[in-house]
């Protein structure tokens, strides 16, 4: 298993939740399957993850 650095915040001295670990592993696995010229860097994956979370939060304000 390849370890992936992440930007998920966690309490000091604690591990990530299993759901977060699985999500990050899935992102890394999908990225490794892409051709080299289309792969994202770890920074790009973190930005994409942050933007998708932000979009989810913004859209939740419009759902009544």
Secondary structure, 3 states (H helix, E strand, C coil): CCCCCCCCCCCCCCCCCHHHHHHHHHHHHHHHHCCHHHCCCHHHHHHHHHHHHHHHHHHHHHCC
